[in-house]
Amino acid sequence: MTTKQLNSKAVKLFNKWQRDFCDSSTAATDEYFNKLKSFKKECLDLHNVVGCYEYLTNKNALKMASICSSLRFVEPYRMLMQLQKQTKTY
C-alpha cells in the first residue's frame, strides 16, 4: 500500500467509527454486533500492515488510537508501542 492509501484508509475507518459506533442512543442488535465485528477486523487488518504506522501521519495514527481506545481491536500496549514509534518518543 502507498502512503496515500494508508492515510485514506485510516481516515475512512475513523469517519465510519464516528458515524456508526459512537452513537450510544441506538439499541444493540445482532446486526450491530455483526457490523462491529467486521469493523474491528478492518481496523486490525490495517494495524497489521507491516510498517503502517511509519507512513501514517501523526494525526491519522492518533485517529487509529482513538478507535482502539473504545473498541479494543488490539491490546492497548501494542497500540502505544506503535504510537511511540510514530512520534519517535520512546
PyMOL Python script that loads the backbone (N, CA, C, O; Angstrom):
from pymol import cmd

cmd.read_pdbstr("""\
ATOM      1  N   MET A   1       0.844  -1.185   0.000  1.00  0.00           N
ATOM      2  CA  MET A   1       0.000   0.000   0.000  1.00  0.00           C
ATOM      3  C   MET A   1       0.883   1.240   0.000  1.00  0.00           C
ATOM      4  O   MET A   1       1.977   1.243   0.565  1.00  0.00           O
ATOM      5  N   THR A   2       0.399   2.267  -0.629  1.00  0.00           N
ATOM      6  CA  THR A   2       1.139   3.522  -0.637  1.00  0.00           C
ATOM      7  C   THR A   2       0.768   4.343   0.588  1.00  0.00           C
ATOM      8  O   THR A   2      -0.191   4.040   1.298  1.00  0.00           O
ATOM      9  N   THR A   3       1.540   5.375   0.815  1.00  0.00           N
ATOM     10  CA  THR A   3       1.279   6.266   1.958  1.00  0.00           C
ATOM     11  C   THR A   3      -0.097   6.898   1.849  1.00  0.00           C
ATOM     12  O   THR A   3      -0.821   7.010   2.838  1.00  0.00           O
ATOM     13  N   LYS A   4      -0.449   7.306   0.647  1.00  0.00           N
ATOM     14  CA  LYS A   4      -1.753   7.947   0.441  1.00  0.00           C
ATOM     15  C   LYS A   4      -2.889   6.973   0.726  1.00  0.00           C
ATOM     16  O   LYS A   4      -3.896   7.353   1.324  1.00  0.00           O
ATOM     17  N   GLN A   5      -2.734   5.718   0.301  1.00  0.00           N
ATOM     18  CA  GLN A   5      -3.765   4.714   0.558  1.00  0.00           C
ATOM     19  C   GLN A   5      -3.904   4.415   2.050  1.00  0.00           C
ATOM     20  O   GLN A   5      -5.016   4.265   2.558  1.00  0.00           O
ATOM     21  N   LEU A   6      -2.776   4.331   2.745  1.00  0.00           N
ATOM     22  CA  LEU A   6      -2.819   4.067   4.187  1.00  0.00           C
ATOM     23  C   LEU A   6      -3.528   5.190   4.935  1.00  0.00           C
ATOM     24  O   LEU A   6      -4.388   4.935   5.777  1.00  0.00           O
ATOM     25  N   ASN A   7      -3.164   6.434   4.625  1.00  0.00           N
ATOM     26  CA  ASN A   7      -3.787   7.570   5.298  1.00  0.00           C
ATOM     27  C   ASN A   7      -5.267   7.672   4.955  1.00  0.00           C
ATOM     28  O   ASN A   7      -6.085   7.997   5.816  1.00  0.00           O
ATOM     29  N   SER A   8      -5.610   7.399   3.716  1.00  0.00           N
ATOM     30  CA  SER A   8      -7.009   7.429   3.300  1.00  0.00           C
ATOM     31  C   SER A   8      -7.817   6.368   4.028  1.00  0.00           C
ATOM     32  O   SER A   8      -8.935   6.633   4.470  1.00  0.00           O
ATOM     33  N   LYS A   9      -7.263   5.179   4.157  1.00  0.00           N
ATOM     34  CA  LYS A   9      -7.948   4.088   4.852  1.00  0.00           C
ATOM     35  C   LYS A   9      -8.159   4.424   6.329  1.00  0.00           C
ATOM     36  O   LYS A   9      -9.217   4.136   6.889  1.00  0.00           O
ATOM     37  N   ALA A  10      -7.152   5.034   6.957  1.00  0.00           N
ATOM     38  CA  ALA A  10      -7.273   5.425   8.369  1.00  0.00           C
ATOM     39  C   ALA A  10      -8.372   6.462   8.556  1.00  0.00           C
ATOM     40  O   ALA A  10      -9.149   6.378   9.507  1.00  0.00           O
ATOM     41  N   VAL A  11      -8.442   7.430   7.662  1.00  0.00           N
ATOM     42  CA  VAL A  11      -9.479   8.469   7.752  1.00  0.00           C
ATOM     43  C   VAL A  11     -10.857   7.855   7.540  1.00  0.00           C
ATOM     44  O   VAL A  11     -11.805   8.199   8.245  1.00  0.00           O
ATOM     45  N   LYS A  12     -10.975   6.949   6.574  1.00  0.00           N
ATOM     46  CA  LYS A  12     -12.261   6.295   6.317  1.00  0.00           C
ATOM     47  C   LYS A  12     -12.715   5.479   7.524  1.00  0.00           C
ATOM     48  O   LYS A  12     -13.890   5.501   7.888  1.00  0.00           O
ATOM     49  N   LEU A  13     -11.787   4.765   8.137  1.00  0.00           N
ATOM     50  CA  LEU A  13     -12.140   3.989   9.327  1.00  0.00           C
ATOM     51  C   LEU A  13     -12.577   4.895  10.465  1.00  0.00           C
ATOM     52  O   LEU A  13     -13.539   4.586  11.168  1.00  0.00           O
ATOM     53  N   PHE A  14     -11.886   6.005  10.655  1.00  0.00           N
ATOM     54  CA  PHE A  14     -12.242   6.935  11.724  1.00  0.00           C
ATOM     55  C   PHE A  14     -13.628   7.535  11.490  1.00  0.00           C
ATOM     56  O   PHE A  14     -14.431   7.633  12.417  1.00  0.00           O
ATOM     57  N   ASN A  15     -13.904   7.936  10.251  1.00  0.00           N
ATOM     58  CA  ASN A  15     -15.218   8.502   9.937  1.00  0.00           C
ATOM     59  C   ASN A  15     -16.325   7.480  10.119  1.00  0.00           C
ATOM     60  O   ASN A  15     -17.408   7.812  10.603  1.00  0.00           O
ATOM     61  N   LYS A  16     -16.059   6.235   9.732  1.00  0.00           N
ATOM     62  CA  LYS A  16     -17.048   5.165   9.912  1.00  0.00           C
ATOM     63  C   LYS A  16     -17.283   4.910  11.398  1.00  0.00           C
ATOM     64  O   LYS A  16     -18.417   4.681  11.819  1.00  0.00           O
ATOM     65  N   TRP A  17     -16.228   4.948  12.182  1.00  0.00           N
ATOM     66  CA  TRP A  17     -16.345   4.742  13.634  1.00  0.00           C
ATOM     67  C   TRP A  17     -17.208   5.837  14.250  1.00  0.00           C
ATOM     68  O   TRP A  17     -18.089   5.557  15.064  1.00  0.00           O
ATOM     69  N   GLN A  18     -16.953   7.090  13.858  1.00  0.00           N
ATOM     70  CA  GLN A  18     -17.749   8.195  14.404  1.00  0.00           C
ATOM     71  C   GLN A  18     -19.212   8.093  13.989  1.00  0.00           C
ATOM     72  O   GLN A  18     -20.113   8.346  14.788  1.00  0.00           O
ATOM     73  N   ARG A  19     -19.435   7.728  12.750  1.00  0.00           N
ATOM     74  CA  ARG A  19     -20.792   7.689  12.219  1.00  0.00           C
ATOM     75  C   ARG A  19     -21.590   6.512  12.779  1.00  0.00           C
ATOM     76  O   ARG A  19     -22.754   6.675  13.143  1.00  0.00           O
ATOM     77  N   ASP A  20     -20.980   5.332  12.852  1.00  0.00           N
ATOM     78  CA  ASP A  20     -21.744   4.124  13.165  1.00  0.00           C
ATOM     79  C   ASP A  20     -21.632   3.625  14.597  1.00  0.00           C
ATOM     80  O   ASP A  20     -22.540   2.949  15.080  1.00  0.00           O
ATOM     81  N   PHE A  21     -20.542   3.942  15.288  1.00  0.00           N
ATOM     82  CA  PHE A  21     -20.314   3.284  16.575  1.00  0.00           C
ATOM     83  C   PHE A  21     -20.175   4.232  17.765  1.00  0.00           C
ATOM     84  O   PHE A  21     -19.982   3.767  18.889  1.00  0.00           O
ATOM     85  N   CYS A  22     -20.265   5.514  17.559  1.00  0.00           N
ATOM     86  CA  CYS A  22     -20.160   6.455  18.684  1.00  0.00           C
ATOM     87  C   CYS A  22     -21.512   6.875  19.221  1.00  0.00           C
ATOM     88  O   CYS A  22     -21.579   7.553  20.246  1.00  0.00           O
ATOM     89  N   ASP A  23     -22.572   6.498  18.571  1.00  0.00           N
ATOM     90  CA  ASP A  23     -23.913   6.872  18.999  1.00  0.00           C
ATOM     91  C   ASP A  23     -24.410   5.864  20.024  1.00  0.00           C
ATOM     92  O   ASP A  23     -24.729   4.728  19.673  1.00  0.00           O
ATOM     93  N   SER A  24     -24.478   6.266  21.276  1.00  0.00           N
ATOM     94  CA  SER A  24     -24.880   5.347  22.332  1.00  0.00           C
ATOM     95  C   SER A  24     -26.396   5.291  22.511  1.00  0.00           C
ATOM     96  O   SER A  24     -26.887   4.556  23.368  1.00  0.00           O
ATOM     97  N   SER A  25     -27.133   6.048  21.725  1.00  0.00           N
ATOM     98  CA  SER A  25     -28.587   6.053  21.893  1.00  0.00           C
ATOM     99  C   SER A  25     -29.268   4.926  21.119  1.00  0.00           C
ATOM    100  O   SER A  25     -30.454   4.668  21.325  1.00  0.00           O
ATOM    101  N   THR A  26     -28.538   4.256  20.236  1.00  0.00           N
ATOM    102  CA  THR A  26     -29.147   3.167  19.477  1.00  0.00           C
ATOM    103  C   THR A  26     -29.103   1.874  20.287  1.00  0.00           C
ATOM    104  O   THR A  26     -28.188   1.636  21.076  1.00  0.00           O
ATOM    105  N   ALA A  27     -30.103   1.065  20.067  1.00  0.00           N
ATOM    106  CA  ALA A  27     -30.176  -0.229  20.762  1.00  0.00           C
ATOM    107  C   ALA A  27     -29.235  -1.222  20.083  1.00  0.00           C
ATOM    108  O   ALA A  27     -29.094  -1.236  18.860  1.00  0.00           O
ATOM    109  N   ALA A  28     -28.607  -2.036  20.895  1.00  0.00           N
ATOM    110  CA  ALA A  28     -27.691  -3.043  20.363  1.00  0.00           C
ATOM    111  C   ALA A  28     -28.492  -4.229  19.834  1.00  0.00           C
ATOM    112  O   ALA A  28     -29.286  -4.836  20.553  1.00  0.00           O
ATOM    113  N   THR A  29     -28.265  -4.538  18.577  1.00  0.00           N
ATOM    114  CA  THR A  29     -28.928  -5.667  17.938  1.00  0.00           C
ATOM    115  C   THR A  29     -27.860  -6.614  17.397  1.00  0.00           C
ATOM    116  O   THR A  29     -26.665  -6.320  17.430  1.00  0.00           O
ATOM    117  N   ASP A  30     -28.319  -7.744  16.904  1.00  0.00           N
ATOM    118  CA  ASP A  30     -27.379  -8.693  16.300  1.00  0.00           C
ATOM    119  C   ASP A  30     -26.693  -8.079  15.090  1.00  0.00           C
ATOM    120  O   ASP A  30     -25.510  -8.318  14.851  1.00  0.00           O
ATOM    121  N   GLU A  31     -27.435  -7.293  14.333  1.00  0.00           N
ATOM    122  CA  GLU A  31     -26.853  -6.625  13.161  1.00  0.00           C
ATOM    123  C   GLU A  31     -25.741  -5.668  13.584  1.00  0.00           C
ATOM    124  O   GLU A  31     -24.695  -5.597  12.937  1.00  0.00           O
ATOM    125  N   TYR A  32     -25.971  -4.939  14.667  1.00  0.00           N
ATOM    126  CA  TYR A  32     -24.958  -4.013  15.183  1.00  0.00           C
ATOM    127  C   TYR A  32     -23.678  -4.765  15.565  1.00  0.00           C
ATOM    128  O   TYR A  32     -22.575  -4.334  15.225  1.00  0.00           O
ATOM    129  N   PHE A  33     -23.830  -5.876  16.264  1.00  0.00           N
ATOM    130  CA  PHE A  33     -22.661  -6.637  16.688  1.00  0.00           C
ATOM    131  C   PHE A  33     -21.927  -7.271  15.512  1.00  0.00           C
ATOM    132  O   PHE A  33     -20.703  -7.400  15.541  1.00  0.00           O
ATOM    133  N   ASN A  34     -22.661  -7.666  14.484  1.00  0.00           N
ATOM    134  CA  ASN A  34     -22.020  -8.194  13.281  1.00  0.00           C
ATOM    135  C   ASN A  34     -21.228  -7.104  12.567  1.00  0.00           C
ATOM    136  O   ASN A  34     -20.111  -7.340  12.108  1.00  0.00           O
ATOM    137  N   LYS A  35     -21.814  -5.902  12.475  1.00  0.00           N
ATOM    138  CA  LYS A  35     -21.102  -4.775  11.868  1.00  0.00           C
ATOM    139  C   LYS A  35     -19.874  -4.410  12.695  1.00  0.00           C
ATOM    140  O   LYS A  35     -18.819  -4.095  12.143  1.00  0.00           O
ATOM    141  N   LEU A  36     -20.010  -4.453  14.008  1.00  0.00           N
ATOM    142  CA  LEU A  36     -18.901  -4.133  14.899  1.00  0.00           C
ATOM    143  C   LEU A  36     -17.760  -5.134  14.731  1.00  0.00           C
ATOM    144  O   LEU A  36     -16.589  -4.754  14.699  1.00  0.00           O
ATOM    145  N   LYS A  37     -18.106  -6.396  14.626  1.00  0.00           N
ATOM    146  CA  LYS A  37     -17.095  -7.435  14.451  1.00  0.00           C
ATOM    147  C   LYS A  37     -16.337  -7.251  13.136  1.00  0.00           C
ATOM    148  O   LYS A  37     -15.113  -7.379  13.099  1.00  0.00           O
ATOM    149  N   SER A  38     -17.058  -6.953  12.065  1.00  0.00           N
ATOM    150  CA  SER A  38     -16.392  -6.753  10.777  1.00  0.00           C
ATOM    151  C   SER A  38     -15.567  -5.464  10.780  1.00  0.00           C
ATOM    152  O   SER A  38     -14.520  -5.397  10.135  1.00  0.00           O
ATOM    153  N   PHE A  39     -16.029  -4.448  11.498  1.00  0.00           N
ATOM    154  CA  PHE A  39     -15.272  -3.199  11.593  1.00  0.00           C
ATOM    155  C   PHE A  39     -13.971  -3.408  12.367  1.00  0.00           C
ATOM    156  O   PHE A  39     -12.925  -2.888  11.979  1.00  0.00           O
ATOM    157  N   LYS A  40     -14.036  -4.163  13.451  1.00  0.00           N
ATOM    158  CA  LYS A  40     -12.823  -4.466  14.214  1.00  0.00           C
ATOM    159  C   LYS A  40     -11.821  -5.225  13.355  1.00  0.00           C
ATOM    160  O   LYS A  40     -10.613  -5.012  13.463  1.00  0.00           O
ATOM    161  N   LYS A  41     -12.325  -6.108  12.504  1.00  0.00           N
ATOM    162  CA  LYS A  41     -11.445  -6.858  11.609  1.00  0.00           C
ATOM    163  C   LYS A  41     -10.772  -5.917  10.606  1.00  0.00           C
ATOM    164  O   LYS A  41      -9.586  -6.071  10.316  1.00  0.00           O
ATOM    165  N   GLU A  42     -11.515  -4.952  10.077  1.00  0.00           N
ATOM    166  CA  GLU A  42     -10.937  -3.968   9.161  1.00  0.00           C
ATOM    167  C   GLU A  42      -9.823  -3.177   9.850  1.00  0.00           C
ATOM    168  O   GLU A  42      -8.754  -2.957   9.279  1.00  0.00           O
ATOM    169  N   CYS A  43     -10.094  -2.756  11.083  1.00  0.00           N
ATOM    170  CA  CYS A  43      -9.092  -1.988  11.835  1.00  0.00           C
ATOM    171  C   CYS A  43      -7.858  -2.840  12.113  1.00  0.00           C
ATOM    172  O   CYS A  43      -6.730  -2.363  11.987  1.00  0.00           O
ATOM    173  N   LEU A  44      -8.068  -4.076  12.484  1.00  0.00           N
ATOM    174  CA  LEU A  44      -6.955  -4.970  12.763  1.00  0.00           C
ATOM    175  C   LEU A  44      -6.145  -5.251  11.503  1.00  0.00           C
ATOM    176  O   LEU A  44      -4.920  -5.353  11.562  1.00  0.00           O
ATOM    177  N   ASP A  45      -6.820  -5.375  10.372  1.00  0.00           N
ATOM    178  CA  ASP A  45      -6.118  -5.594   9.108  1.00  0.00           C
ATOM    179  C   ASP A  45      -5.196  -4.422   8.790  1.00  0.00           C
ATOM    180  O   ASP A  45      -4.064  -4.626   8.352  1.00  0.00           O
ATOM    181  N   LEU A  46      -5.669  -3.200   9.007  1.00  0.00           N
ATOM    182  CA  LEU A  46      -4.822  -2.031   8.764  1.00  0.00           C
ATOM    183  C   LEU A  46      -3.688  -1.983   9.782  1.00  0.00           C
ATOM    184  O   LEU A  46      -2.552  -1.664   9.430  1.00  0.00           O
ATOM    185  N   HIS A  47      -3.984  -2.294  11.028  1.00  0.00           N
ATOM    186  CA  HIS A  47      -2.970  -2.277  12.078  1.00  0.00           C
ATOM    187  C   HIS A  47      -1.854  -3.286  11.793  1.00  0.00           C
ATOM    188  O   HIS A  47      -0.691  -3.033  12.105  1.00  0.00           O
ATOM    189  N   ASN A  48      -2.209  -4.415  11.208  1.00  0.00           N
ATOM    190  CA  ASN A  48      -1.239  -5.477  10.970  1.00  0.00           C
ATOM    191  C   ASN A  48      -0.414  -5.290   9.700  1.00  0.00           C
ATOM    192  O   ASN A  48       0.471  -6.099   9.421  1.00  0.00           O
ATOM    193  N   VAL A  49      -0.683  -4.245   8.929  1.00  0.00           N
ATOM    194  CA  VAL A  49       0.163  -3.971   7.762  1.00  0.00           C
ATOM    195  C   VAL A  49       1.547  -3.594   8.288  1.00  0.00           C
ATOM    196  O   VAL A  49       1.689  -2.680   9.100  1.00  0.00           O
ATOM    197  N   VAL A  50       2.547  -4.301   7.819  1.00  0.00           N
ATOM    198  CA  VAL A  50       3.908  -4.093   8.321  1.00  0.00           C
ATOM    199  C   VAL A  50       4.373  -2.681   7.962  1.00  0.00           C
ATOM    200  O   VAL A  50       4.357  -2.288   6.795  1.00  0.00           O
ATOM    201  N   GLY A  51       4.782  -1.934   8.970  1.00  0.00           N
ATOM    202  CA  GLY A  51       5.286  -0.585   8.756  1.00  0.00           C
ATOM    203  C   GLY A  51       4.205   0.456   8.544  1.00  0.00           C
ATOM    204  O   GLY A  51       4.501   1.574   8.122  1.00  0.00           O
ATOM    205  N   CYS A  52       2.974   0.115   8.825  1.00  0.00           N
ATOM    206  CA  CYS A  52       1.846   1.021   8.595  1.00  0.00           C
ATOM    207  C   CYS A  52       2.021   2.344   9.337  1.00  0.00           C
ATOM    208  O   CYS A  52       1.825   3.412   8.757  1.00  0.00           O
ATOM    209  N   TYR A  53       2.384   2.277  10.601  1.00  0.00           N
ATOM    210  CA  TYR A  53       2.444   3.484  11.416  1.00  0.00           C
ATOM    211  C   TYR A  53       3.644   4.360  11.077  1.00  0.00           C
ATOM    212  O   TYR A  53       3.684   5.529  11.460  1.00  0.00           O
ATOM    213  N   GLU A  54       4.606   3.817  10.375  1.00  0.00           N
ATOM    214  CA  GLU A  54       5.736   4.632   9.935  1.00  0.00           C
ATOM    215  C   GLU A  54       5.318   5.583   8.828  1.00  0.00           C
ATOM    216  O   GLU A  54       5.930   6.636   8.645  1.00  0.00           O
ATOM    217  N   TYR A  55       4.276   5.216   8.086  1.00  0.00           N
ATOM    218  CA  TYR A  55       3.849   6.022   6.950  1.00  0.00           C
ATOM    219  C   TYR A  55       2.598   6.835   7.216  1.00  0.00           C
ATOM    220  O   TYR A  55       2.290   7.757   6.461  1.00  0.00           O
ATOM    221  N   LEU A  56       1.864   6.508   8.281  1.00  0.00           N
ATOM    222  CA  LEU A  56       0.703   7.317   8.649  1.00  0.00           C
ATOM    223  C   LEU A  56       1.173   8.651   9.207  1.00  0.00           C
ATOM    224  O   LEU A  56       2.241   8.744   9.812  1.00  0.00           O
ATOM    225  N   THR A  57       0.373   9.669   9.000  1.00  0.00           N
ATOM    226  CA  THR A  57       0.677  10.948   9.638  1.00  0.00           C
ATOM    227  C   THR A  57       0.382  10.811  11.133  1.00  0.00           C
ATOM    228  O   THR A  57      -0.337   9.903  11.549  1.00  0.00           O
ATOM    229  N   ASN A  58       0.937  11.709  11.927  1.00  0.00           N
ATOM    230  CA  ASN A  58       0.691  11.650  13.370  1.00  0.00           C
ATOM    231  C   ASN A  58      -0.797  11.751  13.678  1.00  0.00           C
ATOM    232  O   ASN A  58      -1.301  11.062  14.566  1.00  0.00           O
ATOM    233  N   LYS A  59      -1.490  12.600  12.952  1.00  0.00           N
ATOM    234  CA  LYS A  59      -2.922  12.798  13.181  1.00  0.00           C
ATOM    235  C   LYS A  59      -3.701  11.513  12.893  1.00  0.00           C
ATOM    236  O   LYS A  59      -4.592  11.142  13.656  1.00  0.00           O
ATOM    237  N   ASN A  60      -3.370  10.844  11.808  1.00  0.00           N
ATOM    238  CA  ASN A  60      -4.082   9.609  11.466  1.00  0.00           C
ATOM    239  C   ASN A  60      -3.714   8.468  12.402  1.00  0.00           C
ATOM    240  O   ASN A  60      -4.545   7.602  12.673  1.00  0.00           O
ATOM    241  N   ALA A  61      -2.499   8.452  12.894  1.00  0.00           N
ATOM    242  CA  ALA A  61      -2.118   7.444  13.883  1.00  0.00           C
ATOM    243  C   ALA A  61      -2.920   7.649  15.169  1.00  0.00           C
ATOM    244  O   ALA A  61      -3.340   6.680  15.801  1.00  0.00           O
ATOM    245  N   LEU A  62      -3.131   8.893  15.552  1.00  0.00           N
ATOM    246  CA  LEU A  62      -3.944   9.177  16.737  1.00  0.00           C
ATOM    247  C   LEU A  62      -5.410   8.809  16.508  1.00  0.00           C
ATOM    248  O   LEU A  62      -6.108   8.405  17.439  1.00  0.00           O
ATOM    249  N   LYS A  63      -5.863   8.947  15.286  1.00  0.00           N
ATOM    250  CA  LYS A  63      -7.237   8.531  14.974  1.00  0.00           C
ATOM    251  C   LYS A  63      -7.383   7.027  15.162  1.00  0.00           C
ATOM    252  O   LYS A  63      -8.385   6.561  15.704  1.00  0.00           O
ATOM    253  N   MET A  64      -6.389   6.270  14.716  1.00  0.00           N
ATOM    254  CA  MET A  64      -6.430   4.823  14.918  1.00  0.00           C
ATOM    255  C   MET A  64      -6.393   4.489  16.409  1.00  0.00           C
ATOM    256  O   MET A  64      -7.060   3.554  16.852  1.00  0.00           O
ATOM    257  N   ALA A  65      -5.625   5.241  17.175  1.00  0.00           N
ATOM    258  CA  ALA A  65      -5.557   5.022  18.625  1.00  0.00           C
ATOM    259  C   ALA A  65      -6.903   5.355  19.280  1.00  0.00           C
ATOM    260  O   ALA A  65      -7.302   4.698  20.242  1.00  0.00           O
ATOM    261  N   SER A  66      -7.590   6.356  18.769  1.00  0.00           N
ATOM    262  CA  SER A  66      -8.910   6.701  19.304  1.00  0.00           C
ATOM    263  C   SER A  66      -9.897   5.567  19.091  1.00  0.00           C
ATOM    264  O   SER A  66     -10.685   5.237  19.977  1.00  0.00           O
ATOM    265  N   ILE A  67      -9.846   4.982  17.918  1.00  0.00           N
ATOM    266  CA  ILE A  67     -10.725   3.842  17.644  1.00  0.00           C
ATOM    267  C   ILE A  67     -10.385   2.692  18.590  1.00  0.00           C
ATOM    268  O   ILE A  67     -11.273   2.057  19.160  1.00  0.00           O
ATOM    269  N   CYS A  68      -9.101   2.438  18.744  1.00  0.00           N
ATOM    270  CA  CYS A  68      -8.657   1.333  19.594  1.00  0.00           C
ATOM    271  C   CYS A  68      -9.050   1.555  21.054  1.00  0.00           C
ATOM    272  O   CYS A  68      -9.336   0.596  21.770  1.00  0.00           O
ATOM    273  N   SER A  69      -9.066   2.798  21.492  1.00  0.00           N
ATOM    274  CA  SER A  69      -9.389   3.066  22.887  1.00  0.00           C
ATOM    275  C   SER A  69     -10.835   2.716  23.222  1.00  0.00           C
ATOM    276  O   SER A  69     -11.144   2.428  24.379  1.00  0.00           O
ATOM    277  N   SER A  70     -11.719   2.737  22.240  1.00  0.00           N
ATOM    278  CA  SER A  70     -13.105   2.404  22.540  1.00  0.00           C
ATOM    279  C   SER A  70     -13.504   1.002  22.096  1.00  0.00           C
ATOM    280  O   SER A  70     -14.401   0.403  22.689  1.00  0.00           O
ATOM    281  N   LEU A  71     -12.850   0.466  21.056  1.00  0.00           N
ATOM    282  CA  LEU A  71     -13.270  -0.832  20.538  1.00  0.00           C
ATOM    283  C   LEU A  71     -12.293  -1.966  20.813  1.00  0.00           C
ATOM    284  O   LEU A  71     -12.656  -3.133  20.667  1.00  0.00           O
ATOM    285  N   ARG A  72     -11.088  -1.658  21.199  1.00  0.00           N
ATOM    286  CA  ARG A  72     -10.074  -2.654  21.567  1.00  0.00           C
ATOM    287  C   ARG A  72      -9.880  -3.725  20.499  1.00  0.00           C
ATOM    288  O   ARG A  72     -10.067  -4.911  20.768  1.00  0.00           O
ATOM    289  N   PHE A  73      -9.511  -3.316  19.302  1.00  0.00           N
ATOM    290  CA  PHE A  73      -9.211  -4.302  18.271  1.00  0.00           C
ATOM    291  C   PHE A  73      -7.810  -4.859  18.422  1.00  0.00           C
ATOM    292  O   PHE A  73      -7.458  -5.846  17.776  1.00  0.00           O
ATOM    293  N   VAL A  74      -7.005  -4.232  19.275  1.00  0.00           N
ATOM    294  CA  VAL A  74      -5.671  -4.714  19.595  1.00  0.00           C
ATOM    295  C   VAL A  74      -5.387  -4.305  21.045  1.00  0.00           C
ATOM    296  O   VAL A  74      -6.013  -3.386  21.572  1.00  0.00           O
ATOM    297  N   GLU A  75      -4.439  -4.997  21.680  1.00  0.00           N
ATOM    298  CA  GLU A  75      -4.126  -4.682  23.072  1.00  0.00           C
ATOM    299  C   GLU A  75      -3.588  -3.252  23.174  1.00  0.00           C
ATOM    300  O   GLU A  75      -2.865  -2.800  22.286  1.00  0.00           O
ATOM    301  N   PRO A  76      -3.932  -2.542  24.242  1.00  0.00           N
ATOM    302  CA  PRO A  76      -3.508  -1.141  24.373  1.00  0.00           C
ATOM    303  C   PRO A  76      -1.990  -0.951  24.346  1.00  0.00           C
ATOM    304  O   PRO A  76      -1.508   0.043  23.803  1.00  0.00           O
ATOM    305  N   TYR A  77      -1.237  -1.877  24.918  1.00  0.00           N
ATOM    306  CA  TYR A  77       0.207  -1.698  24.922  1.00  0.00           C
ATOM    307  C   TYR A  77       0.789  -1.813  23.510  1.00  0.00           C
ATOM    308  O   TYR A  77       1.811  -1.196  23.212  1.00  0.00           O
ATOM    309  N   ARG A  78       0.153  -2.589  22.649  1.00  0.00           N
ATOM    310  CA  ARG A  78       0.620  -2.684  21.262  1.00  0.00           C
ATOM    311  C   ARG A  78       0.359  -1.383  20.511  1.00  0.00           C
ATOM    312  O   ARG A  78       1.189  -0.937  19.719  1.00  0.00           O
ATOM    313  N   MET A  79      -0.793  -0.782  20.765  1.00  0.00           N
ATOM    314  CA  MET A  79      -1.101   0.494  20.116  1.00  0.00           C
ATOM    315  C   MET A  79      -0.158   1.573  20.620  1.00  0.00           C
ATOM    316  O   MET A  79       0.324   2.393  19.839  1.00  0.00           O
ATOM    317  N   LEU A  80       0.109   1.577  21.917  1.00  0.00           N
ATOM    318  CA  LEU A  80       1.029   2.561  22.479  1.00  0.00           C
ATOM    319  C   LEU A  80       2.415   2.409  21.880  1.00  0.00           C
ATOM    320  O   LEU A  80       3.076   3.406  21.586  1.00  0.00           O
ATOM    321  N   MET A  81       2.862   1.182  21.697  1.00  0.00           N
ATOM    322  CA  MET A  81       4.170   0.929  21.103  1.00  0.00           C
ATOM    323  C   MET A  81       4.228   1.490  19.677  1.00  0.00           C
ATOM    324  O   MET A  81       5.230   2.087  19.285  1.00  0.00           O
ATOM    325  N   GLN A  82       3.156   1.299  18.907  1.00  0.00           N
ATOM    326  CA  GLN A  82       3.124   1.824  17.546  1.00  0.00           C
ATOM    327  C   GLN A  82       3.114   3.349  17.543  1.00  0.00           C
ATOM    328  O   GLN A  82       3.768   3.972  16.707  1.00  0.00           O
ATOM    329  N   LEU A  83       2.382   3.948  18.467  1.00  0.00           N
ATOM    330  CA  LEU A  83       2.347   5.415  18.553  1.00  0.00           C
ATOM    331  C   LEU A  83       3.704   5.990  18.955  1.00  0.00           C
ATOM    332  O   LEU A  83       4.111   7.043  18.465  1.00  0.00           O
ATOM    333  N   GLN A  84       4.389   5.298  19.840  1.00  0.00           N
ATOM    334  CA  GLN A  84       5.725   5.769  20.231  1.00  0.00           C
ATOM    335  C   GLN A  84       6.688   5.703  19.058  1.00  0.00           C
ATOM    336  O   GLN A  84       7.529   6.589  18.903  1.00  0.00           O
ATOM    337  N   LYS A  85       6.580   4.673  18.232  1.00  0.00           N
ATOM    338  CA  LYS A  85       7.412   4.593  17.045  1.00  0.00           C
ATOM    339  C   LYS A  85       7.079   5.742  16.089  1.00  0.00           C
ATOM    340  O   LYS A  85       7.972   6.355  15.503  1.00  0.00           O
ATOM    341  N   GLN A  86       5.782   6.023  15.941  1.00  0.00           N
ATOM    342  CA  GLN A  86       5.332   7.054  15.017  1.00  0.00           C
ATOM    343  C   GLN A  86       5.816   8.440  15.428  1.00  0.00           C
ATOM    344  O   GLN A  86       6.323   9.204  14.607  1.00  0.00           O
ATOM    345  N   THR A  87       5.653   8.746  16.693  1.00  0.00           N
ATOM    346  CA  THR A  87       6.007  10.085  17.158  1.00  0.00           C
ATOM    347  C   THR A  87       7.456  10.190  17.625  1.00  0.00           C
ATOM    348  O   THR A  87       7.921  11.265  18.003  1.00  0.00           O
ATOM    349  N   LYS A  88       8.168   9.051  17.594  1.00  0.00           N
ATOM    350  CA  LYS A  88       9.577   8.981  17.993  1.00  0.00           C
ATOM    351  C   LYS A  88       9.801   9.467  19.426  1.00  0.00           C
ATOM    352  O   LYS A  88      10.730  10.223  19.708  1.00  0.00           O
ATOM    353  N   THR A  89       8.920   9.008  20.325  1.00  0.00           N
ATOM    354  CA  THR A  89       9.028   9.314  21.754  1.00  0.00           C
ATOM    355  C   THR A  89       9.125   8.002  22.512  1.00  0.00           C
ATOM    356  O   THR A  89       8.121   7.514  23.031  1.00  0.00           O
ATOM    357  N   TYR A  90      10.298   7.431  22.582  1.00  0.00           N
ATOM    358  CA  TYR A  90      10.491   6.135  23.235  1.00  0.00           C
ATOM    359  C   TYR A  90      10.696   6.308  24.706  1.00  0.00           C
ATOM    360  O   TYR A  90      10.876   5.325  25.424  1.00  0.00           O
TER     361      TYR A  90
END
""", "prot")
cmd.dss("prot")
cmd.show_as("cartoon", "prot")
cmd.util.cbc("prot")
cmd.orient("prot")
